[in-house]
Amino acid sequence: MLGLVTNTGFLTTKGALVRDILYPKENKFQFYRDGIKFVFVMALIAIIGFICLLPIMMKQNAPWETFLDRTLNLIVIAVPPALPATMACGMIFAIRRLKE
């Protein structure tokens, strides 16, 4: 049996798949930019809350452990740590569905 090779390397279908895995294209969507802006706004709200919490905790002579606990709770509640990862996964699934 004889065969004729027409393309090699990245010009084949499998080569294009390997190229996409090795060198992925950056996806700059408006949704992603809006999500990053949302995270920054929520971080700003957490900083404002921290500034408001500081005099109250100092007036009550609270120990530094309580102050640290309340501050970290405020930050975690205002800025969900899993939000960027969730947005990235959502975009990957949306891109995959669009390609299909």
DABEL-V858334 format. One record per residue. N is the residue number from 1. BURIAL is + if it has 16 or more other C-alpha atoms within 10 Angstrom, else -. D_CENTER is the distance of its C-alpha to the mean C-alpha in whole Angstrom. Layout:
BEGIN
N_BURIAL_D_CENTER, N_BURIAL_D_CENTER
END
This chain:
BEGIN
1_-_52, 2_-_51, 3_-_48, 4_-_46, 5_-_43, 6_-_42, 7_-_38, 8_-_37, 9_-_34, 10_-_31, 11_-_33, 12_-_33, 13_-_31, 14_-_30, 15_-_29, 16_-_27, 17_-_25, 18_-_25, 19_-_24, 20_-_21, 21_-_20, 22_-_21, 23_-_20, 24_-_17, 25_-_17, 26_-_14, 27_-_13, 28_-_13, 29_-_13, 30_-_14, 31_-_12, 32_-_8, 33_-_10, 34_-_11, 35_+_8, 36_-_8, 37_-_11, 38_-_11, 39_+_9, 40_-_12, 41_-_15, 42_+_14, 43_+_14, 44_-_17, 45_+_19, 46_+_18, 47_+_20, 48_-_23, 49_-_23, 50_+_23, 51_-_26, 52_-_28, 53_-_28, 54_-_29, 55_-_33, 56_-_33, 57_-_32, 58_-_35, 59_-_37, 60_-_37, 61_-_38, 62_-_35, 63_-_34, 64_-_31, 65_-_30, 66_-_30, 67_+_28, 68_-_25, 69_-_25, 70_-_25, 71_+_22, 72_-_20, 73_-_20, 74_+_20, 75_+_16, 76_-_15, 77_-_16, 78_+_15, 79_+_12, 80_-_10, 81_-_9, 82_-_7, 83_-_6, 84_-_2, 85_-_4, 86_-_7, 87_-_6, 88_-_6, 89_-_9, 90_-_10, 91_+_10, 92_-_12, 93_-_14, 94_-_15, 95_-_16, 96_-_18, 97_-_20, 98_-_21, 99_-_22, 100_-_24
END
